[in-house]
């Protein structure tokens, strides 16, 4: 069987043997494939065999080994995508104790988990896509990037609360429907510039705060940092709202 013929039926066991017969099979890939068939391992096998078609000899074929009496073997249950996802979630959220969050952040935390699981599902879908589906893959990747940005905003809120005990503003009051397209684009550009300059100021104030020994100066710096961080976060939320509106 030639590699290109294998893609007609995609028999997992034959595919593994075919991959072993390629010029440079990867040990780490073989180790994963030998755990057994799963959605993730089949996706990996498809990807590796496609690569092999590009670099190996075109007449590379898989010759089945003569059948021999099979011995009873005990296999470890392969990791399924849902199991991998749950383990990833456990590691990703281990720094947060839900019961300790203030009420305002509990709703945001639940939204954060929704984004995480949606991104996992999209990444699995992306991994299973054929190489030719470039346009579809790009659409999925853009959606993943958007979710990642929204997810980061929520982490900023949680991290800020853990560090200061204060809650960042989570709402933006801009009315985009009453604005024309040019004004919206100018507003977004202005907000992005503002965020850039505020990041610079926050960095300088934080350096001053860490080196200051004057109690009153430290209080003033902390107040400045809190006000500016709040404003910066609100601007970032508004930028995301504009981007969603312009889609």
Secondary structure, DSSP 8 states (H G I E B T S, - for coil): -BHHHHHHH--HHHHHHHHHTSTT--HHHHHHHTT---HHHHHHHHHHHHHHHHHS-TT-B-------------------HHHHHHHHHHHHTTT--GGGS-HHHHHHHHHHHHHHHHHHHHHHHHHTS-TT-HHHHHHHHHHHHHHHHHHHHHHHHHHHHHHHS----------GGGS-HHHHHHHHHHHHHHHHHHHHHHHHHHHHHHH---HHHHHHHHHHHHHHHHHHHHHHHHHHHHHHHH-
